[in-house]
Amino acid sequence: MNHPWLPLRIFIFVLLYGLTNGAFAQTPSSATSIGNAGSGRASVEAGDIQDLNPAMLVHLRGRDLHSALTGEGMTVGITDNSKEVMLPGALSYQTASTNKNSVSTRSEDLKLSLAEFVSKQWSFGITGHQMSFQRDPATYHQNNVDMGVAWIATPKLGLAVVGYDLMSPNVQVPLDLRTTTRTGFGLTYLFRDFVRFKADVVSSSNNNFQPASTLLGYEASLNQFLLIRFGYGTEPEYSRESLAAGVGLNLPRFRINYGYMATIHGDGDNRHSVDLGIPF
């Protein structure tokens, strides 16, 4: 019953909606995305799905429990694409603390994602998230929605487009905490079944592509269990340039990843993350 034009219509809707709507960048939180400098919107990794592209949920298998620790906070989440569920889904909770110009802010983000195939090669996903910000003596709340589309053109080539924070921000939230709409494009290519290249372009605040961020990632399997990752990113909105590296150990019962991203030009803190994932 798949309509032949449905995937294209959804793709165009996400693209146009993201480009016409309008503060947080889609910063990576897992060791996988940090090790690839934030790229991976067309790739499949349980710890990155909700941050980067919910449409990739359909390509996971079974259930996965994962957690990530970064210098700013932590993430815990679960994905479920087992045979018993009607739709692939994911639930996660993120918390982070920042201190900028002697002002401390604690943020929390609860996310729920659902996804489904709309044809053999196309998938669509949506994430709803409820955010809260604590900045003494006040607490602010805002809700928003991300939508993504993925197209697996061939077994080796995948493309994606994602619209982030598509709803209008809560005007009662301080300006520096408001979410603004961004659009991200992703490409992944698998070379000889053990090397994966990633390339993403993400708009600046309020969907400004002049300038846009360019994020590049490289991932290679050294053997059945060990992976290495490298990445390069440039974010003109923040006058920032970064290099990244990471390592992953995928064992039958669990996986551990470490990622590190260093600012080599401009202002910005170095970022690191340690992840633990348990498929079940």
C-alpha positions as a printed NumPy array, in Angstrom:
array([[ 0.   ,  0.   ,  0.   ],
       [ 2.996,  2.308, -0.205],
       [ 2.21 ,  5.248, -2.423],
       [ 5.075,  5.752, -4.916],
       [ 5.205,  9.503, -4.298],
       [ 4.857,  9.405, -0.498],
       [ 8.591,  9.218,  0.341],
       [ 9.382, 12.141, -1.95 ],
       [ 6.54 , 14.227, -0.498],
       [ 7.758, 13.61 ,  3.059],
       [11.332, 14.437,  2.032],
       [10.234, 17.726,  0.452],
       [ 8.001, 18.552,  3.45 ],
       [10.839, 18.131,  5.951],
       [13.192, 20.094,  3.723],
       [10.831, 23.018,  3.102],
       [ 9.502, 23.127,  6.667],
       [13.015, 23.184,  8.027],
       [14.088, 25.888,  5.604],
       [11.224, 28.234,  6.473],
       [11.087, 28.085, 10.292],
       [13.211, 29.277, 13.161],
       [19.748, 28.317, 20.905],
       [21.254, 25.217, 20.527],
       [23.326, 23.602, 17.801],
       [22.82 , 19.892, 17.273],
       [25.919, 19.044, 19.219],
       [26.99 , 15.414, 19.419],
       [26.593, 13.633, 22.723],
       [27.765, 10.064, 22.08 ],
       [31.327,  8.885, 21.676],
       [30.572,  7.693, 18.144],
       [29.427, 11.085, 16.861],
       [32.069, 12.974, 18.86 ],
       [34.78 , 10.734, 17.37 ],
       [33.408, 11.63 , 13.922],
       [33.258, 15.388, 14.697],
       [29.45 , 15.361, 14.89 ],
       [28.747, 13.66 , 11.548],
       [26.499, 10.633, 11.085],
       [22.965, 11.722, 10.129],
       [22.783,  8.991,  7.488],
       [24.39 ,  6.303,  9.678],
       [23.006,  3.797, 12.178],
       [24.195,  3.987, 15.782],
       [21.81 ,  3.443, 18.698],
       [23.336,  6.181, 20.862],
       [23.098,  8.801, 18.092],
       [19.671,  8.105, 16.601],
       [17.652, 10.609, 18.605],
       [20.203, 13.413, 18.418],
       [21.018, 13.082, 14.728],
       [18.193, 11.414, 12.755],
       [15.222,  9.429, 14.117],
       [14.521,  7.99 , 10.648],
       [17.504,  5.643, 11.09 ],
       [15.649,  3.809, 13.883],
       [14.177,  1.382, 11.341],
       [17.649,  0.033, 10.536],
       [18.43 , -1.047, 14.101],
       [17.738, -4.62 , 15.153],
       [16.311, -5.804, 18.462],
       [16.591, -3.737, 21.627],
       [19.498, -1.649, 22.862],
       [20.207, -0.017, 26.213],
       [22.886,  2.689, 26.084],
       [24.436,  5.437, 28.168],
       [26.972,  8.195, 27.537],
       [29.083, 10.342, 29.874],
       [30.497, 13.631, 28.642],
       [32.284, 16.497, 30.306],
       [28.967, 18.392, 30.518],
       [26.526, 15.672, 31.552],
       [25.077, 12.286, 30.704],
       [22.591, 10.458, 28.475],
       [20.67 ,  7.244, 29.089],
       [18.39 ,  5.713, 26.489],
       [16.735,  2.644, 25.057],
       [15.785,  1.711, 21.485],
       [13.344, -1.015, 20.474],
       [12.96 , -2.417, 16.978],
       [12.081, -5.966, 17.971],
       [ 9.499, -8.104, 16.17 ],
       [ 6.939, -7.483, 18.924],
       [ 6.639, -3.697, 18.433],
       [ 4.328, -2.019, 15.943],
       [ 6.759,  0.847, 15.264],
       [10.475,  1.198, 16.01 ],
       [10.875,  3.543, 18.962],
       [13.4  ,  5.149, 21.278],
       [13.31 ,  6.924, 24.629],
       [16.167,  8.89 , 26.176],
       [16.966, 11.347, 28.942],
       [19.817, 13.864, 28.718],
       [21.152, 16.257, 31.291],
       [23.95 , 18.815, 31.077],
       [25.395, 21.646, 33.149],
       [27.186, 24.705, 31.811],
       [28.812, 27.753, 33.334],
       [29.269, 30.712, 31.018],
       [30.16 , 34.222, 32.145],
       [29.62 , 33.124, 35.774],
       [26.029, 32.049, 34.947],
       [25.252, 28.398, 35.698],
       [22.577, 26.556, 33.721],
       [21.33 , 22.995, 34.091],
       [19.363, 21.518, 31.189],
       [17.274, 18.363, 30.911],
       [15.817, 16.85 , 27.736],
       [13.364, 13.936, 27.571],
       [12.991, 12.522, 24.045],
       [10.581, 10.057, 22.461],
       [11.141,  8.914, 18.862],
       [ 9.113,  6.805, 16.424],
       [ 9.996,  5.733, 12.89 ],
       [ 8.73 ,  3.602, 10.031],
       [ 9.535,  2.546,  6.496],
       [ 7.452,  4.329,  3.871],
       [ 8.93 ,  2.195,  1.106],
       [11.719, -0.336,  0.772],
       [14.454,  2.319,  0.656],
       [12.843,  5.3  ,  2.402],
       [12.134,  5.809,  6.1  ],
       [10.636,  8.613,  8.148],
       [11.15 ,  9.403, 11.836],
       [ 9.917, 11.957, 14.35 ],
       [11.229, 12.962, 17.779],
       [ 9.281, 14.898, 20.357],
       [11.255, 16.358, 23.212],
       [10.461, 18.197, 26.409],
       [13.224, 20.465, 27.657],
       [13.716, 22.276, 30.929],
       [16.372, 24.802, 31.923],
       [17.229, 25.695, 35.498],
       [18.902, 29.04 , 35.966],
       [18.468, 30.212, 39.551],
       [16.028, 31.328, 40.653],
       [13.893, 30.427, 37.605],
       [13.061, 27.258, 35.665],
       [11.994, 27.398, 32.015],
       [10.248, 24.78 , 29.87 ],
       [ 9.811, 24.304, 26.156],
       [ 8.702, 21.511, 23.842],
       [ 9.805, 20.869, 20.293],
       [ 9.858, 18.38 , 17.423],
       [12.535, 16.984, 15.087],
       [11.703, 15.152, 11.845],
       [14.02 , 13.169,  9.603],
       [13.982, 11.24 ,  6.336],
       [16.529,  8.651,  5.222],
       [17.055,  7.142,  1.781],
       [19.206,  4.03 ,  1.468],
       [20.012,  4.371, -2.222],
       [22.217,  1.254, -2.33 ],
       [23.56 , -1.132,  0.345],
       [26.657,  1.087,  0.466],
       [25.195,  4.595,  0.053],
       [22.772,  6.409,  2.368],
       [21.395,  9.961,  2.322],
       [19.38 , 11.879,  4.901],
       [17.741, 15.223,  5.664],
       [16.648, 16.286,  9.156],
       [14.742, 19.288, 10.469],
       [15.519, 20.158, 14.101],
       [13.312, 22.111, 16.523],
       [10.589, 22.787, 13.983],
       [ 8.195, 24.462, 16.418],
       [ 8.4  , 28.122, 17.363],
       [10.377, 28.716, 20.569],
       [ 8.816, 29.701, 23.869],
       [ 9.254, 33.484, 24.021],
       [ 9.299, 33.383, 27.822],
       [12.576, 31.457, 27.731],
       [15.729, 33.655, 27.795],
       [17.052, 34.319, 24.308],
       [20.286, 32.367, 24.758],
       [18.323, 29.248, 25.838],
       [15.718, 29.226, 23.074],
       [15.801, 26.495, 20.463],
       [15.956, 27.651, 16.859],
       [15.263, 25.647, 13.749],
       [18.155, 24.03 , 11.893],
       [18.378, 21.679,  8.937],
       [20.972, 18.957,  8.495],
       [21.929, 16.893,  5.443],
       [23.904, 13.67 ,  5.738],
       [25.68 , 11.205,  3.469],
       [27.375,  7.926,  4.32 ],
       [29.316,  5.589,  2.057],
       [30.596,  2.114,  2.904],
       [33.832,  1.171,  1.154],
       [34.836, -2.502,  0.926],
       [32.641, -3.388,  3.92 ],
       [35.115, -2.156,  6.552],
       [35.567,  1.594,  5.931],
       [32.732,  4.102,  6.273],
       [32.89 ,  7.735,  5.185],
       [30.449, 10.323,  6.557],
       [29.759, 13.881,  5.42 ],
       [27.151, 16.231,  6.919],
       [26.149, 19.848,  6.328],
       [24.151, 21.595,  9.066],
       [22.686, 25.076,  8.927],
       [23.376, 27.777, 11.486],
       [20.646, 29.206, 13.724],
       [17.311, 29.951, 12.056],
       [18.295, 27.856,  9.037],
       [20.992, 30.176,  7.835],
       [23.212, 28.319,  5.368],
       [25.473, 31.34 ,  5.   ],
       [27.4  , 30.059,  6.85 ],
       [26.764, 26.346,  7.45 ],
       [28.743, 23.742,  9.374],
       [30.633, 21.02 ,  7.497],
       [31.284, 17.783,  9.393],
       [33.376, 14.899,  8.053],
       [33.884, 11.457,  9.578],
       [35.912,  8.303,  8.905],
       [35.317,  4.936, 10.562],
       [37.3  ,  1.75 ,  9.966],
       [37.05 , -1.777, 11.357],
       [40.497, -3.064, 12.271],
       [39.126, -6.514, 13.036],
       [35.888, -8.169, 14.115],
       [35.693, -6.177, 17.348],
       [37.858, -3.032, 17.12 ],
       [37.001,  0.216, 15.304],
       [38.775,  3.54 , 14.952],
       [37.213,  6.895, 14.11 ],
       [38.471, 10.275, 12.954],
       [36.682, 13.487, 12.124],
       [37.004, 17.102, 11.076],
       [34.454, 19.858, 11.55 ],
       [34.185, 23.53 , 10.779],
       [31.465, 25.704, 12.362],
       [31.643, 29.236, 10.924],
       [28.751, 30.4  , 13.123],
       [31.063, 30.038, 16.112],
       [34.343, 30.673, 14.226],
       [35.371, 27.193, 15.319],
       [37.363, 24.38 , 13.712],
       [37.73 , 20.933, 15.302],
       [39.558, 17.646, 14.959],
       [38.235, 14.409, 16.457],
       [39.272, 10.832, 17.101],
       [37.748,  7.815, 18.761],
       [37.925,  4.085, 19.309],
       [35.233,  1.451, 19.707],
       [35.156, -2.087, 21.051],
       [32.143, -4.117, 19.88 ],
       [31.855, -7.394, 21.761],
       [29.009, -9.919, 21.532],
       [27.445, -8.876, 24.86 ],
       [28.237, -5.152, 24.978],
       [30.163, -2.334, 23.309],
       [32.318,  0.504, 24.635],
       [33.211,  3.647, 22.684],
       [35.419,  6.617, 23.447],
       [35.477,  9.86 , 21.473],
       [37.447, 13.099, 21.787],
       [36.952, 16.328, 19.844],
       [39.468, 19.163, 20.186],
       [39.061, 22.773, 19.073],
       [42.05 , 23.681, 16.924],
       [40.875, 27.141, 15.91 ],
       [38.513, 29.601, 17.591],
       [36.693, 29.448, 20.909],
       [35.292, 26.235, 22.266],
       [35.829, 23.578, 24.891],
       [37.345, 20.219, 24.041],
       [34.745, 17.462, 24.265],
       [34.978, 13.818, 25.206],
       [32.525, 10.988, 25.768],
       [32.557,  7.421, 27.038],
       [29.641,  5.185, 25.99 ],
       [28.358,  1.818, 27.082],
       [25.835, -0.082, 24.942],
       [24.087, -3.365, 25.72 ],
       [21.972, -5.051, 23.028],
       [19.302, -7.419, 24.313]])
